[in-house]
Amino acid sequence: MLTFDPRKKLGSEYETEVKHLARLLADMEGIRQGIPPDRLAGGDAPILDRWMLGLKATPSLAGLSTGHPLLPGQNRMIGTSAVWMMSEDRTWARTLSRWYRLGRPFGEADLQS
């Protein structure tokens, strides 16, 4: 997950992630157009031998949603897709699927109610 401050110039970490995602999107478009992976990889793809699928924990959000386009209702408990970006002041988050305006974070008082 990247953090950003909308009032400041974005750093190199942000630019690197944008480049990675742009290349991924270009490859996804290539597959959709029927271009085989060996052409998309350009002959320089490393070999991964004795491989297995792994699972990595990715940041996501959970909370009470109001105004979600696919999950209607007020204060409906949801879990989001992976969080890709969050404003440093924690007022905005961009998940894989959409932007969220962030209200109050969960706190100790929430455990007692």
N, C-alpha and C positions, 0 to 999 in steps of 0.2 A: 504494500500500500504506500502510495506517495502522499506526502503532505504538501500543501501549498498555501501561500498567502497572496490573495488577489491584489494586494497593494505593492508587491515586490516582483522583481524580475525572477523568472524561473531558473533554477540551477541546472547543472549538467546531468544530474541524476534523472530529472524530469525529461530532459531532451533525449537521453538514452532510452528511457522506457517508451517514449513516443516512437522512436525509430524501430524498436523491437516490435511494437504493436503494428506499425505500418507494414513491416515485412511479413508478419503473420497474416495480416489481412490480405496482402497481395498474394501470398501462397494459397490462402483459402479461396480467393477469387480464381486463381489458376486451376485448382482442383475442380471448382464448379464448371470451368470452361473445358475440362477434359484434358488438361496438360498433365502428363505423368510426373510423379515425384522425382524421378531421376533427372528430368529436364529442369524442374523447379529448383532442385538442390544444386545444380550446376557442376556436378562431379566432385565436389569437395566435402560431401557429408561424411563424418566419421562413422566407423562401424561400432556398434554397441553389441557385444557378444554376451551370452549367458544373461540376458536381460530379464527383468520382471517389472510388472507395474508396481509403482509405489504410490503412497498417499501422503500428501503434505497438507498440513492444516493451513487454511487461508483465512485471513481476517474477514469477518462478516459482521453484520449488525443484527440485533434483535431488539424489538421494542413495540410500542403501541402505535399503530399506523392509522392515520386519518387521511382520506383522499387518494388512496392508492388506486390506480386505474384498473387493476386486475383483482384486487382483494378489497372489496367494498366494505364500508362500515366505519365507525368511529372507535378509536382506541382498540383496534383489533390487533392482537399479538401476532407478529410475523417475524420471520427470519429472512434476511436479504441474501442476494447472491454475493459473490466475493466483492469486497471493497477495494477499489483501485486507487481512489484519491480521497483525501479529507482536508478541509481547510484547517490551517493551524489554529484558528480560533474555535474549531469544532462546531461550526454552524452549518456547514455543508458537507455532504459526502456523495461521491459518485461510485456506484456499484457497477458491475458489469452491465446491468440492464437499465439503470436509470439514476437520476439525481434524487437525493433526499435532503429536505431542510431538516436540520437537527434541532430538536427542542432540548428539554432538560436531560442531562445524563442520569442514569440509574444511580441511586445512592442508598445510604444506610436507612434513611427514613422510609424508603420504599419497602424494605424488608419487614418493617414493623406494622405496615398497614394491611 
